[in-house]
Amino acid sequence: MKVKITFYGQAADVVKSNSIEWDFDDSISAFGLKKSIQVKYPQISSIELKLAVNNKMVVKDFDLNDCDEISVLPPFSGG
């Protein structure tokens, strides 16, 4: 399963990239993906991240599908 992950704000700064593609051998949930990101990029653990899949905010037990587009969103405020 391959997904495209786009990072914004502080998350992009930590990863040093705006987007990556990531392959998984098995299915994975949004929570599993978030944990995998934290393992690969330990500095990102200090940022409270939200995930959106295909432009919709998701909860941690949401199952990802092949070719999903994930947005990793740091805290933000309106204005």
N, CA, C and O atoms as CSV, one atom per row, in Angstrom:
chain,resi,resn,atom,element,x,y,z
A,1,MET,N,N,0.852,-1.164,0.000
A,1,MET,CA,C,0.000,0.000,0.000
A,1,MET,C,C,0.902,1.232,0.000
A,1,MET,O,O,1.844,1.315,0.787
A,2,LYS,N,N,0.619,2.168,-0.863
A,2,LYS,CA,C,1.400,3.401,-0.960
A,2,LYS,C,C,0.483,4.589,-0.686
A,2,LYS,O,O,-0.627,4.674,-1.213
A,3,VAL,N,N,0.980,5.515,0.164
A,3,VAL,CA,C,0.239,6.731,0.452
A,3,VAL,C,C,1.150,7.932,0.238
A,3,VAL,O,O,2.372,7.831,0.345
A,4,LYS,N,N,0.538,9.061,-0.064
A,4,LYS,CA,C,1.276,10.317,-0.180
A,4,LYS,C,C,0.992,11.118,1.076
A,4,LYS,O,O,-0.163,11.303,1.461
A,5,ILE,N,N,2.059,11.594,1.715
A,5,ILE,CA,C,1.933,12.343,2.958
A,5,ILE,C,C,2.456,13.755,2.725
A,5,ILE,O,O,3.597,13.941,2.302
A,6,THR,N,N,1.618,14.744,3.003
A,6,THR,CA,C,2.006,16.145,2.875
A,6,THR,C,C,2.094,16.744,4.273
A,6,THR,O,O,1.170,16.618,5.077
A,7,PHE,N,N,3.209,17.391,4.544
A,7,PHE,CA,C,3.457,18.003,5.847
A,7,PHE,C,C,3.303,19.517,5.740
A,7,PHE,O,O,3.661,20.123,4.729
A,8,TYR,N,N,2.765,20.115,6.799
A,8,TYR,CA,C,2.565,21.560,6.835
A,8,TYR,C,C,3.226,22.152,8.074
A,8,TYR,O,O,3.390,21.474,9.088
A,9,GLY,N,N,3.600,23.417,7.980
A,9,GLY,CA,C,4.108,24.171,9.117
A,9,GLY,C,C,5.294,23.521,9.804
A,9,GLY,O,O,6.260,23.117,9.157
A,10,GLN,N,N,5.206,23.424,11.141
A,10,GLN,CA,C,6.282,22.863,11.947
A,10,GLN,C,C,6.607,21.433,11.548
A,10,GLN,O,O,7.767,21.024,11.598
A,11,ALA,N,N,5.603,20.674,11.156
A,11,ALA,CA,C,5.833,19.284,10.755
A,11,ALA,C,C,6.742,19.223,9.532
A,11,ALA,O,O,7.644,18.387,9.473
A,12,ALA,N,N,6.512,20.098,8.559
A,12,ALA,CA,C,7.368,20.143,7.363
A,12,ALA,C,C,8.789,20.560,7.734
A,12,ALA,O,O,9.755,20.067,7.153
A,13,ASP,N,N,8.915,21.458,8.691
A,13,ASP,CA,C,10.243,21.880,9.141
A,13,ASP,C,C,11.017,20.711,9.747
A,13,ASP,O,O,12.206,20.548,9.473
A,14,VAL,N,N,10.359,19.906,10.559
A,14,VAL,CA,C,11.014,18.759,11.193
A,14,VAL,C,C,11.410,17.714,10.160
A,14,VAL,O,O,12.520,17.184,10.203
A,15,VAL,N,N,10.507,17.416,9.232
A,15,VAL,CA,C,10.741,16.378,8.221
A,15,VAL,C,C,11.697,16.876,7.137
A,15,VAL,O,O,12.319,16.083,6.430
A,16,LYS,N,N,11.803,18.190,7.020
A,16,LYS,CA,C,12.632,18.827,5.994
A,16,LYS,C,C,12.148,18.495,4.581
A,16,LYS,O,O,12.930,18.348,3.642
A,17,SER,N,N,10.824,18.384,4.478
A,17,SER,CA,C,10.189,18.125,3.183
A,17,SER,C,C,8.714,18.485,3.307
A,17,SER,O,O,8.125,18.393,4.384
A,18,ASN,N,N,8.134,18.893,2.190
A,18,ASN,CA,C,6.692,19.160,2.189
A,18,ASN,C,C,5.879,17.904,1.951
A,18,ASN,O,O,4.738,17.807,2.404
A,19,SER,N,N,6.455,16.937,1.244
A,19,SER,CA,C,5.695,15.712,1.001
A,19,SER,C,C,6.630,14.534,0.743
A,19,SER,O,O,7.752,14.688,0.260
A,20,ILE,N,N,6.120,13.356,1.086
A,20,ILE,CA,C,6.834,12.103,0.835
A,20,ILE,C,C,5.807,11.053,0.412
A,20,ILE,O,O,4.611,11.205,0.659
A,21,GLU,N,N,6.280,10.007,-0.216
A,21,GLU,CA,C,5.446,8.834,-0.472
A,21,GLU,C,C,5.994,7.716,0.399
A,21,GLU,O,O,7.206,7.560,0.549
A,22,TRP,N,N,5.081,6.943,0.967
A,22,TRP,CA,C,5.494,5.910,1.904
A,22,TRP,C,C,4.772,4.624,1.546
A,22,TRP,O,O,3.558,4.616,1.339
A,23,ASP,N,N,5.529,3.536,1.475
A,23,ASP,CA,C,4.974,2.216,1.190
A,23,ASP,C,C,4.829,1.423,2.476
A,23,ASP,O,O,5.727,1.427,3.318
A,24,PHE,N,N,3.700,0.743,2.629
A,24,PHE,CA,C,3.459,-0.145,3.759
A,24,PHE,C,C,3.122,-1.526,3.218
A,24,PHE,O,O,2.392,-1.657,2.236
A,25,ASP,N,N,3.663,-2.564,3.869
A,25,ASP,CA,C,3.382,-3.932,3.442
A,25,ASP,C,C,1.957,-4.351,3.776
A,25,ASP,O,O,1.338,-5.120,3.040
A,26,ASP,N,N,1.445,-3.846,4.883
A,26,ASP,CA,C,0.112,-4.215,5.353
A,26,ASP,C,C,-0.761,-2.974,5.475
A,26,ASP,O,O,-0.293,-1.847,5.313
A,27,SER,N,N,-2.034,-3.204,5.762
A,27,SER,CA,C,-2.922,-2.064,5.987
A,27,SER,C,C,-2.508,-1.368,7.282
A,27,SER,O,O,-1.876,-1.967,8.152
A,28,ILE,N,N,-2.873,-0.107,7.388
A,28,ILE,CA,C,-2.492,0.692,8.546
A,28,ILE,C,C,-3.587,1.709,8.824
A,28,ILE,O,O,-4.267,2.178,7.912
A,29,SER,N,N,-3.746,2.041,10.100
A,29,SER,CA,C,-4.726,3.054,10.489
A,29,SER,C,C,-4.048,4.419,10.552
A,29,SER,O,O,-2.823,4.521,10.483
A,30,ALA,N,N,-4.854,5.459,10.682
A,30,ALA,CA,C,-4.308,6.804,10.832
A,30,ALA,C,C,-3.424,6.869,12.077
A,30,ALA,O,O,-2.372,7.508,12.060
A,31,PHE,N,N,-3.850,6.207,13.159
A,31,PHE,CA,C,-3.054,6.172,14.384
A,31,PHE,C,C,-1.720,5.465,14.135
A,31,PHE,O,O,-0.677,5.932,14.592
A,32,GLY,N,N,-1.748,4.345,13.414
A,32,GLY,CA,C,-0.520,3.614,13.086
A,32,GLY,C,C,0.425,4.457,12.246
A,32,GLY,O,O,1.638,4.427,12.452
A,33,LEU,N,N,-0.123,5.203,11.305
A,33,LEU,CA,C,0.702,6.083,10.473
A,33,LEU,C,C,1.338,7.173,11.325
A,33,LEU,O,O,2.523,7.471,11.177
A,34,LYS,N,N,0.553,7.765,12.214
A,34,LYS,CA,C,1.079,8.822,13.080
A,34,LYS,C,C,2.226,8.279,13.934
A,34,LYS,O,O,3.248,8.947,14.094
A,35,LYS,N,N,2.064,7.081,14.476
A,35,LYS,CA,C,3.127,6.459,15.269
A,35,LYS,C,C,4.352,6.178,14.411
A,35,LYS,O,O,5.478,6.382,14.865
A,36,SER,N,N,4.156,5.714,13.184
A,36,SER,CA,C,5.278,5.442,12.275
A,36,SER,C,C,6.049,6.728,11.959
A,36,SER,O,O,7.277,6.722,11.884
A,37,ILE,N,N,5.318,7.822,11.775
A,37,ILE,CA,C,5.960,9.112,11.517
A,37,ILE,C,C,6.789,9.521,12.738
A,37,ILE,O,O,7.910,10.008,12.593
A,38,GLN,N,N,6.238,9.322,13.940
A,38,GLN,CA,C,6.956,9.693,15.157
A,38,GLN,C,C,8.208,8.847,15.362
A,38,GLN,O,O,9.200,9.336,15.903
A,39,VAL,N,N,8.176,7.593,14.941
A,39,VAL,CA,C,9.357,6.733,15.048
A,39,VAL,C,C,10.431,7.195,14.067
A,39,VAL,O,O,11.608,7.278,14.417
A,40,LYS,N,N,10.019,7.493,12.843
A,40,LYS,CA,C,10.983,7.903,11.822
A,40,LYS,C,C,11.530,9.306,12.087
A,40,LYS,O,O,12.697,9.581,11.805
A,41,TYR,N,N,10.700,10.184,12.622
A,41,TYR,CA,C,11.083,11.569,12.897
A,41,TYR,C,C,10.779,11.873,14.369
A,41,TYR,O,O,9.766,12.508,14.663
A,42,PRO,N,N,11.636,11.434,15.298
A,42,PRO,CA,C,11.343,11.571,16.738
A,42,PRO,C,C,11.044,13.005,17.188
A,42,PRO,O,O,10.270,13.208,18.124
A,43,GLN,N,N,11.644,13.990,16.539
A,43,GLN,CA,C,11.429,15.384,16.937
A,43,GLN,C,C,9.980,15.815,16.737
A,43,GLN,O,O,9.526,16.773,17.363
A,44,ILE,N,N,9.261,15.124,15.882
A,44,ILE,CA,C,7.880,15.503,15.575
A,44,ILE,C,C,6.934,15.136,16.720
A,44,ILE,O,O,5.803,15.618,16.779
A,45,SER,N,N,7.409,14.277,17.631
A,45,SER,CA,C,6.570,13.833,18.751
A,45,SER,C,C,6.145,14.976,19.663
A,45,SER,O,O,5.126,14.877,20.346
A,46,SER,N,N,6.909,16.048,19.678
A,46,SER,CA,C,6.580,17.181,20.546
A,46,SER,C,C,5.488,18.081,19.960
A,46,SER,O,O,5.028,19.013,20.620
A,47,ILE,N,N,5.080,17.802,18.732
A,47,ILE,CA,C,4.050,18.607,18.063
A,47,ILE,C,C,2.731,17.835,18.094
A,47,ILE,O,O,2.689,16.659,17.732
A,48,GLU,N,N,1.666,18.490,18.521
A,48,GLU,CA,C,0.353,17.834,18.524
A,48,GLU,C,C,-0.226,17.871,17.114
A,48,GLU,O,O,-0.714,18.905,16.658
A,49,LEU,N,N,-0.167,16.745,16.439
A,49,LEU,CA,C,-0.553,16.676,15.027
A,49,LEU,C,C,-1.974,16.178,14.839
A,49,LEU,O,O,-2.463,15.352,15.610
A,50,LYS,N,N,-2.625,16.680,13.818
A,50,LYS,CA,C,-3.918,16.179,13.340
A,50,LYS,C,C,-3.685,15.624,11.941
A,50,LYS,O,O,-2.802,16.084,11.217
A,51,LEU,N,N,-4.480,14.638,11.575
A,51,LEU,CA,C,-4.364,14.050,10.243
A,51,LEU,C,C,-5.649,14.249,9.462
A,51,LEU,O,O,-6.750,14.145,10.001
A,52,ALA,N,N,-5.482,14.536,8.186
A,52,ALA,CA,C,-6.606,14.574,7.253
A,52,ALA,C,C,-6.292,13.580,6.143
A,52,ALA,O,O,-5.155,13.490,5.681
A,53,VAL,N,N,-7.301,12.842,5.724
A,53,VAL,CA,C,-7.150,11.872,4.638
A,53,VAL,C,C,-8.082,12.295,3.519
A,53,VAL,O,O,-9.292,12.425,3.704
A,54,ASN,N,N,-7.488,12.507,2.353
A,54,ASN,CA,C,-8.262,12.960,1.199
A,54,ASN,C,C,-9.097,14.197,1.538
A,54,ASN,O,O,-10.273,14.293,1.187
A,55,ASN,N,N,-8.452,15.141,2.234
A,55,ASN,CA,C,-9.029,16.441,2.597
A,55,ASN,C,C,-10.124,16.388,3.648
A,55,ASN,O,O,-10.903,17.334,3.765
A,56,LYS,N,N,-10.206,15.290,4.429
A,56,LYS,CA,C,-11.191,15.198,5.504
A,56,LYS,C,C,-10.468,14.810,6.784
A,56,LYS,O,O,-9.682,13.862,6.799
A,57,MET,N,N,-10.736,15.547,7.859
A,57,MET,CA,C,-10.142,15.218,9.152
A,57,MET,C,C,-10.611,13.830,9.572
A,57,MET,O,O,-11.766,13.464,9.357
A,58,VAL,N,N,-9.693,13.053,10.179
A,58,VAL,CA,C,-10.029,11.687,10.567
A,58,VAL,C,C,-9.668,11.429,12.025
A,58,VAL,O,O,-8.862,12.140,12.625
A,59,VAL,N,N,-10.288,10.396,12.569
A,59,VAL,CA,C,-9.965,9.942,13.924
A,59,VAL,C,C,-8.892,8.862,13.829
A,59,VAL,O,O,-8.617,8.337,12.750
A,60,LYS,N,N,-8.290,8.538,14.973
A,60,LYS,CA,C,-7.123,7.669,14.968
A,60,LYS,C,C,-7.384,6.257,14.470
A,60,LYS,O,O,-6.451,5.614,13.989
A,61,ASP,N,N,-8.610,5.740,14.560
A,61,ASP,CA,C,-8.854,4.366,14.124
A,61,ASP,C,C,-9.313,4.279,12.664
A,61,ASP,O,O,-9.761,3.223,12.218
A,62,PHE,N,N,-9.206,5.369,11.931
A,62,PHE,CA,C,-9.568,5.394,10.509
A,62,PHE,C,C,-8.561,4.564,9.716
A,62,PHE,O,O,-7.355,4.790,9.817
A,63,ASP,N,N,-9.050,3.605,8.927
A,63,ASP,CA,C,-8.162,2.759,8.121
A,63,ASP,C,C,-7.801,3.443,6.811
A,63,ASP,O,O,-8.667,3.954,6.101
A,64,LEU,N,N,-6.516,3.445,6.506
A,64,LEU,CA,C,-6.031,4.049,5.270
A,64,LEU,C,C,-6.139,3.063,4.115
A,64,LEU,O,O,-6.144,1.849,4.318
A,65,ASN,N,N,-6.224,3.601,2.904
A,65,ASN,CA,C,-6.310,2.791,1.695
A,65,ASN,C,C,-5.182,3.164,0.744
A,65,ASN,O,O,-4.592,4.239,0.851
A,66,ASP,N,N,-4.894,2.271,-0.179
A,66,ASP,CA,C,-3.874,2.531,-1.185
A,66,ASP,C,C,-4.196,3.834,-1.919
A,66,ASP,O,O,-5.345,4.096,-2.276
A,67,CYS,N,N,-3.176,4.629,-2.133
A,67,CYS,CA,C,-3.261,5.900,-2.868
A,67,CYS,C,C,-3.938,7.029,-2.095
A,67,CYS,O,O,-4.218,8.078,-2.674
A,68,ASP,N,N,-4.210,6.840,-0.798
A,68,ASP,CA,C,-4.761,7.940,-0.010
A,68,ASP,C,C,-3.751,9.082,0.053
A,68,ASP,O,O,-2.541,8.865,-0.010
A,69,GLU,N,N,-4.268,10.295,0.179
A,69,GLU,CA,C,-3.431,11.474,0.368
A,69,GLU,C,C,-3.649,11.972,1.788
A,69,GLU,O,O,-4.751,12.373,2.161
A,70,ILE,N,N,-2.576,11.937,2.572
A,70,ILE,CA,C,-2.645,12.296,3.976
A,70,ILE,C,C,-2.011,13.656,4.181
A,70,ILE,O,O,-0.931,13.931,3.657
A,71,SER,N,N,-2.679,14.507,4.942
A,71,SER,CA,C,-2.124,15.806,5.332
A,71,SER,C,C,-1.800,15.733,6.814
A,71,SER,O,O,-2.642,15.344,7.624
A,72,VAL,N,N,-0.575,16.108,7.165
A,72,VAL,CA,C,-0.146,16.144,8.563
A,72,VAL,C,C,-0.157,17.613,8.976
A,72,VAL,O,O,0.620,18.426,8.477
A,73,LEU,N,N,-1.065,17.929,9.906
A,73,LEU,CA,C,-1.343,19.313,10.263
A,73,LEU,C,C,-0.917,19.610,11.702
A,73,LEU,O,O,-1.381,18.955,12.636
A,74,PRO,N,N,-0.049,20.581,11.878
A,74,PRO,CA,C,0.313,21.018,13.230
A,74,PRO,C,C,-0.806,21.916,13.780
A,74,PRO,O,O,-1.749,22.244,13.060
A,75,PRO,N,N,-0.700,22.308,15.047
A,75,PRO,CA,C,-1.712,23.232,15.583
A,75,PRO,C,C,-1.739,24.523,14.767
A,75,PRO,O,O,-0.706,24.994,14.292
A,76,PHE,N,N,-2.915,25.077,14.615
A,76,PHE,CA,C,-3.053,26.336,13.882
A,76,PHE,C,C,-4.185,27.125,14.509
A,76,PHE,O,O,-5.030,26.574,15.215
A,77,SER,N,N,-4.190,28.411,14.243
A,77,SER,CA,C,-5.251,29.264,14.773
A,77,SER,C,C,-5.831,30.098,13.635
A,77,SER,O,O,-5.175,30.375,12.631
A,78,GLY,N,N,-7.064,30.477,13.833
A,78,GLY,CA,C,-7.741,31.292,12.823
A,78,GLY,C,C,-7.396,32.766,12.991
A,78,GLY,O,O,-6.715,33.171,13.933
A,79,GLY,N,N,-7.881,33.530,12.064
A,79,GLY,CA,C,-7.584,34.944,12.207
A,79,GLY,C,C,-8.372,35.788,11.272
A,79,GLY,O,O,-8.230,37.010,11.274
